[in-house]
Amino acid sequence: MSGGSVPRLVIAAPSSGAGKTTVATGLMAAFTEAGLTVSPHKVGPDYIDPGYHSLATGRPGRNLDAYLCGPDRIAPLFLHGAAGADLALVEGVMGLFDGASGMGELSSTAQVAKLLRAPVVLVVDASSQSRSVAALVHGFASWDPGVRLAGVILNKVGSDRHEELLREAMDSSGVPVLGALRRDGRAGTPSRHLGLVPVAERRADAVESVGELAARVRAGCDLDALLALARSVPELPDAPWDPAAEAAPVPGSTSAGRPLIAVAGGAAFTFSYAEHAELLAAAGADVAPFDPLHDERLPPGTRGLVIGGGFPEVYAPDLSANEPLRAAVAALAASGAPVSAECAGLLYLSRSIDGKPMCGVLPAEARMTERLTLGYREAVALRDNALAAAGTRVRGHEFHRTVLEPGAGPDPAWGLTHPERRVEGHVSGGVHASYLHVHWAAEPSLPRRLVAGAARTAAEAAEAAEAAR
């Protein structure tokens, strides 16, 4: 089977809260337990759901965001992630036709389904309806002829009689019912101020929850019919995305002297796109993970640093207590080594979070608020820095309930151009720190620039060591 014909389904819903994550994760786990190699994907910028997908399948959860990466990259990124899989399952975002605000279908589940030529299975919250479910499904099935709505899974069904009424109503809709799941809170996933609690923070409980979801899906869904539907897809003409073709090794990074870039992980820093580490490696770096909650030192030989998103506000006391690592991060930043920090990383580099001392790299203080900042952004690099050359334009995503004061330094990280105009973030020496989450697959010059900076740092360290002999 060629990569372009990998069996695939998109799991969507009429709105948020219908149970997409429950059903998609349960299907991923059930098919994996049945012996299939399942490739998990998520529409949109969300980092948390892919963690549950990865737990269910044993493969990296990957995002498909047409706003961040552009529509032309969706199928190539999908094929890259789905290489070697027997089945690919794509969890949608919000309602089926909801996308980037004011931009039509851009970044919607419907757009991604069309780009992947994939059938859609609609998860419907049936808890407060019976015959009306057929009208709802009819409307979604007929709204966009380019979307193939090929089946429905009824969720939150109250009883056998309720299921009977729903199925009778659906008989006249022309859309088959491929499953019915009862109301059941036992396999629920706890939420917090930015959504679900990430897998890394509750791994044992998450394993149990995913197992329960798999059991519910096996009992309530027609897995054979779903697999047959997934196998009915046409070939995709696109070539898989290739990090090696996107980010060739930078000059100075060779197999004998690849610079080491440390990437923060652990429970406090769970937000990262899988393609980022792949691009860093393709550009010539060795990538080493570390956990700021537990590791008192950076990986030996670190010449560059990436600190992505997560929940440092939740772990502020523990991050603050790890004074040796905070000092090591501050020393690396002071040396001029390239440091890329997004959102949680930005807060970690500040002086403090809610009064708890952090790394003190940036002259700013962070605190929690009740206000949610959320949305897509367009931005431009105002001057050359460790991550981006002046004039580099990116699309990103902002998602936080914290504020940083001041929000921008004398040298801002980005000038935001849409939907509002303002400057944001901090650039100082080799440090680039911002609230903006950017998908590097859309702009591979970013990881190449980081690797080039790390290679220079490594060369300078080697020269200094030679001179000291």
N, C-alpha and C positions, 0 to 999 in steps of 0.2 A: 504494500500500500504506500503510495507517495504521500509526502507531507501535506499536499494540497487537498487530499481527500480524507483527512482524518475525520471520523465521525464526531458530530458536535451538536449541542443543544444550547439554547439560551433560555435561562430560567428568569422570567420577568413577572411583573405584577401590575395591577391597576394603580397602586399607590404604595408609598412607604408603609410599613407596618403590617403588610399582608402575610409575611412569613417567607420571603424570598431566601433569606440566609438560612433559616431552618430547613427548608426544602432542599436548597442547593447543596448545603453541607451534608445533609443526610443522604442525598443521592450520590455525592462524591464518595462518602464513606461506604455506602452499600455496594456500589459498583467495584470499589477497590477491594472490599472484603470478598467479592465474588471472583477475584482474580484478574480484573482488568487493570491496566495501567491508565490512570485517569489524570488528565491535565486540567488543573483548576485555573479559572480566570475570573476577573471582576471588572465590570464596567465602572468607569469613573476613577477618582483619585484616592478612594478610601484605602487605608493601610490595614485596618483591623480585620475585616472579613477575610482577606487573603491568608491571615494567620490561621484561622479556623479551617480554611480550605487546605492549607498545607498539612495541617494535622490530620485531616481526613484522608489525604491521598499520598502523603510522603514525598510530594514534589513541591517546588516553590509556587506559591500563589502569585499570579501575575496580573497586572492591571492593563486594561484597554481603555484609554481615555483619548477620544478624538479631539478634544480641546487642547490638552497638554501636548499631544504628540502629532496631531494632524490626522485626518481621515486616511491619507495614503499609507500611513504606517500601521494601521490597525491590523490588517490581514498579515503583513510580514511579521509583526510582533507576536501575533497569535500563533503563526506557524513555527516560529522560533521556540516559543514556550511549549507547544504541543508536540515537538519532535519526539518520535518514539512512543507516542501514546496510542492506546486503543480507543480512547474516548476523551473528548474535551467537553467540559461543562462550564458555561459562562453565566455567572450570576449578574443580573442587571442592577440598575441603580434607580431609586425612586420609582415613579410610575413609568410604564413602558415608553411613553412618548415625551417624558420630561427630560430636558437637556439644559445646556448653558442658558442662563436667563437672557431673554431677548434675542437669542441667536437661532431660533427655529429648532430643527432637530439635532443641531450640533451637540455631540457628546451624549446623546440619549441612547438608551438601550435599543430602541428601534433602529437608529442609525447603525449601531455596531452590528446588530443582527443582519441588516442588509449588506453591510460591507463583508461580513463573513458568510453570506448566503446560508444562514443557519435557521432552522425552524425554531419557533418560540413556543415554550410551554408556559402558560399563564397561571400563576398561583393566585387564587381568589380567596379572600377572607369571606367565608360563607356564613359567619356567625349570626348575622342579623338579616338574612334573606332566604328565600326559597326560589320561587319562579323568576324573580328579578335577576337571578344570576345569569339566565339565558340572555336577557336583554343587555346586560353589562358586557358579556362575552361577545355578543353579536356586534355591539358598537366597537369594541377593540379590534375585532377581526376584520371589520369593514373600513376602518378609518384610513388605513394606508395600504393600498393593494400591493405595495412592495414588501410588506412584512408578512411572512407566512406564519400565522398563528395556527399551530398544528395540534394543540392539545391543552387541556386544563387539568390542574390539580386543585381540588377543593380542600381548603385548609380550615381548621377550627370548626369542624362539623360536630354538631351537638349530640346526635343519636342516630340509630339505624333508620328511624322514620325520617329524620331530617335528611340523611343521605339519600334515601329513596326519593323524596320530593325534589331534591337538587338534580339527581340523575334523570328523573322524568322530564324536568324542565330543559335539561341540556340535550335531550334526545332530538329536539326540534331545531337545535342551533347549528348543526352541521359540524361542530367541533367536539371531538371525542373527549370523554373524561378518562384521564390516565392515572388518576389516583384520588383518594379521599382520606384525609388525616383528621383524627379526632382532636378536640381541644385537650391540651395536655401541657401543663406548666412544668413538669418534672425535668424536661430536657432544655429548659430555658437557659439563656446566657445573661449574666448580670450586666447592667449598663451603668454608665457614669457620665460625667459632664461632657464628654466628647463621643459618646456612643458606647458600644460594647467594651467590656474589659478585655484587653488583649490576651491571647493565649499565653504569652510569656509570663504573665502575672498570676495565672491560675492553671498551670499545665495539667496537674493531676485531675482537677475537677473538669477541665476542658476535655481531656481524654474520655472521661466518663460521659460527659454530655454528648460528645460526638458519637460515641457508641450507642447511646440511647436514640439519637436521631437516626442512625443507620437502621436500628431495629424498627422504629416507627415507619420509616420509608419502605422498608422491605415488606412490612405488614399491610401498608396502605396503598402502595403504588404498583403499577404494572411495569416492572423493570424490563421485561422482554419487549413490550410495546415501545417503551421509551428508547431502548437500545436500537430497535428496528427503525424508529423515527430518526435517530441520530445518524444511522448508516445510510439514510436516504439522501444525503446532501450531495451537491455537485462538487466537482473539483474547483479549487481556488487557483486562479492563474498566477498568483503572486509568488515571488521567491521569499523564503524565510529571511527575516532580519538577521544580520550577521555582525556581532560586535567587532570582530576582527577587521571586517571591511569598513566599519564606521569609525574606528579609532585605532589606526595603525600606530605601532610603537613610536614614541617620540624620540628624537635624537638624544643620545646619552643614556637611554634605558636599554640595556642589553641583557642577554641571558646571564652574563657574568656579573652584572651590577644593577639589577632591577631595584629601584627604590621601594622601600616598604611604606605603604599607607595603611594606618590603623583606622578601623571603622568601629564606632561605638555601637554596642548592642546591649543585650540584657533587658531586664524588665522595664527600665526607665527610658530606653531608646529603641523602640520596636518599629519605628516607621522608616522603611527603606524600600525602594523598588529593586527587584532582583537584578535588573539590567545594569544598575549602577556599578556593582562590584565586577560584573562581566566587562563593562567598558573600561574600568580602571585596569583590570588585568590585560585587556587587549591593547591598551595604550602603553603597556610596559611596566606596570607596577606589580609588586607582590602585595596582596591584601590580607591583613590580619585583624580578626575581630578582637575586641576587648570589652569588658563590662565595667563601666564606671562605678557601679555599686559595690563591686568586690575586688577588682584588680587595683593594686596600689601603685603599679607602674604601667607605663605604656609598653607595648611589645618592643623587645630589644631591636634597636636599629631603626625606629620609627622616623621617617623623614617627611611625612605628611599626615594629615588628620581629617577625617570626615565624621561629623556628629550630626546625625539626622534628627527626625522628629520623635516624639514620644510623650512621656508624662513626668518630666522632672519635678513639676509642682507636687505630684503625689509622693515622690521619693526625696524631696528636698532635704529632710533631716539626714538621711543615709548618704546622699551625695555630698552633703556638707561635711559629714563626719570623715569621709575619705580624704583627709588632708594631703597625704602623699601624692595621690593622683591629681588632685587639683593643682598642686605645685608643679607636677610634671607637665600638665597641659599648659599652664602659664609659661613655663620655661620654654617649651617647644614653640609657643606662639611668639615669645620674645626673641627667639632665634631667627625669625623671619621665615620659618617653614610654612608651607601653604596649609591653611586650615579652612575647611568649608563647613559652616554650621547652619542648619535649617531649623527654625522654630524652637524645638526643645534644645537643640545645640546652641542657639542664640542665647537662651535663658541660662544654660549651663556656663557659658562664657562670661555672663554678666557678673556684677559684684555680689548680687544676692537675689534669692527668690523668697518673697515673703519674709525678709529679714534673715534668712539662713545664708551664710557666706557661700559663694560659689568660686569660680576660678579667678575672677577679677581681671580678666583680659580686657573686657569692655567697660568703659566708664558709664555704666547704666545699672538701674535697679529694676527687678521684675516683681510683679505681684499678680495674684489671682483677682478676677472680677466676676461679676454675674453676666457680663455682656459677651455674647458669642460673636466673634469675627469670622465670617465664612464667605467664601466665594472665589471665583476665578479672577485672575489678574493678568494684565499684560504689562511688561516692564522692559526697561532698557538699561544697560550698563553705562553709567555716566562717564567713567574713566577706566583705564586699564587697572585690573586687580588680579588677585591670585586665581580667581575662578573664571572671569570673563574679560575679553578685550572690550575696550570702549566701543559703544555702538551695538554690541550684541543684544539682540531682541529675543525675549523668551516669553512663554506663557507659563503661569504657575497657579498655585492654589494656596489659599490662606485658611487656617482652621484652628482657632485657639480661643481660650477664655482668659488669657493673660494680657497684661500690657507691660511694655518696656519703656522706661523713662530715663533719658530721652529715646524716642523711637528711631531716630536717625542721628548718626554722628556727623562730624564735619565733612567726612567723605562717605556719603550714603552707599549702601550696597546696590540699590536699584532706584531708578526713577520710574514710578508707576505711571502708565499712560492710559489705562482703561481698567475698570469703569470710572476711576477717579484719577486725578493728577496729584501726586505727592511724592516725596522722597521717603525712603524706608531703609532700615538696616544700617550696619556699620562695616566699614572697611578700614583696616589699620595694619600696616606692614603686609604680612602674608595672610591676614585673617579676612575672610568674607563671611559675614554673619547676617542672617535675614529671617524674617518670618515666612518667606515665600518658599513653598515646596515646588521644585522644578524637576521634570522628568528628563534626565540626561539623554535618553534615546532621541529626543527631539533636537538636541543641540550637543552633539558629541565633542564639540570643541571645549566644552566645560571640563569633562574629566581629563582630556588630553592636556589642558592647561594646568590642572592640578598635578598631573604626573610629571610634566615638564618642570614645574616648580620643585617637586620632590626630588627629581633627578639632579637639579642644580644644588639643592641642599645637601644631597648625598655626596656630590662631587666636592663641595666646599668642605664638608666634614673630612673627606678622605685627604684633601690637600692639607688641612690643618693637622691631621694626625701624622702625615708624612713630614711636615715641617717640624713637628715636635720631637721627632726621633733624633 
